[in-house]
Amino acid sequence: MNKIDARGLSCPEPVILTKKALAVSPEGLEILVDNETSKINVARFLKIAGYNVKIESRPNGEYSLSTVEK
Amino acid sequence: MKERKGIIIAGGLVGILAGLLVFFGNPPNMGFCIACFLRDIAGSLGLHRTDVVQYIRPEIIGLVLGAFLIALGKKEFSVKGGSSPFARFILGFIVMIGALVFLGCPLRMVLRLAGGDLNALLGLAGFTAGIFSGIYFLNRGFSLRRTYKLGKLEGFLFPAVNIGLLIFLLTTPAFLFFSIKGPGSLHAPLAIALSAGLLVGALAQRTRLCMVGGIRDLILFKDTYLITGFLAVFIFAALTNLFCGNFNLGFIDQPIAHNDGLWNFLGMTLVGFGSILLGGCPLRQLILSAEGNIDSVITVIGMLVGAAFAHNFGLAASAAGPTFNGKIAVLISFVVALLIAVMNIERETTDA
């Protein structure tokens, strides 16, 4: 699965990276973010784009979001 | 759905409180205005000497402390910085120039519309044009680069400075300046203004309310979350103004506004463009500053210094209209902002 590291980027950049990556690999991807706002925004975008999202908490306030098969 | 209810309640309360702050004594259509209030604080500290716009606005202090406390409580206080700080300072400065040529930040633009000031429609058109231009660069890989973790103390300093401002306001030492006439002399009682700020700061932190984000996310991602907040502010502020008798529809004789359409448009184009590059409107920058985002602190300081320059160099508009110097400053600011946008286009290197 395609992986994106969006840690340290401020909104809307993580969402833009997600959007671009989905255009290349619509089968799904994993995105790494390091703040609550990016987590919520990326998750909301993935839902709008028609994906189900799995969110995992990681150490240091990071989150990994991945798309899952419906 | 729960999320959407939250932003409607937050936007609605911001609108109602803004209307009430005017009712309790704030200048007309200025329940909240981040640009105007930072400009007033710059004046009170003597960074500029325009004697009608000098006051330490408790709303700003409240916004910062409200967002700070709730971010701490919700464990979202996270100290970071290092994402092109000086470019952000310059962009903050530029956004302030644009806002003071239009006479209001994006939040006040919405509040002016809600007070019936149709000049703000040209501001809104310009703001939207600026957002479109900013999105062009975002889509081409514009980025002010990553932030890095910083020590906790760094994040506590900005809220501490705001407590210092509050102490100034309570003790009014002789070296501060307080307007005795003009908009700076008009203000709601301290306790009301501070409480309104605290509440809005907390709500804005929880919901990420952002005036530039609303239009941006709608265009970029067809995401209507933030624009819902934008609309809620407008609707509830308009209703409160109607109820309090502060609604006055038209272009002429609008309070703390001018009707030079071109410069209302261009001023807000600059604000929209600069805010997109910064990742959020002046209100959002203030809230992020309180959450430990040092880049946003630098942006706010850029706005404060920009406000001081705007008055010292005669760049700020008044009810009489924009100044020659102000027009030149807006044009130079466009060139600088464009350079910052072009020079920060990064090719993707995102695969982990």
Interface residues (C-beta under 8 A of the other chain):
Chain A: N2 K3 I4 D5 A6 R7 G8 L9 S10 C11 P12 E13 V15 I16 L17 K19 K20 A21 L32 N35 E36 T37 I40 R44 F45 I48 N60 G61
Chain B: E3 E76 S78 K80 S83 L138 N139 S143 L144 R146 T147 Y148 K149 R208 G213 R216 D217 L220 F221 K222 D223 Y225 G279 G280 D295 E348 T350 D351 A352
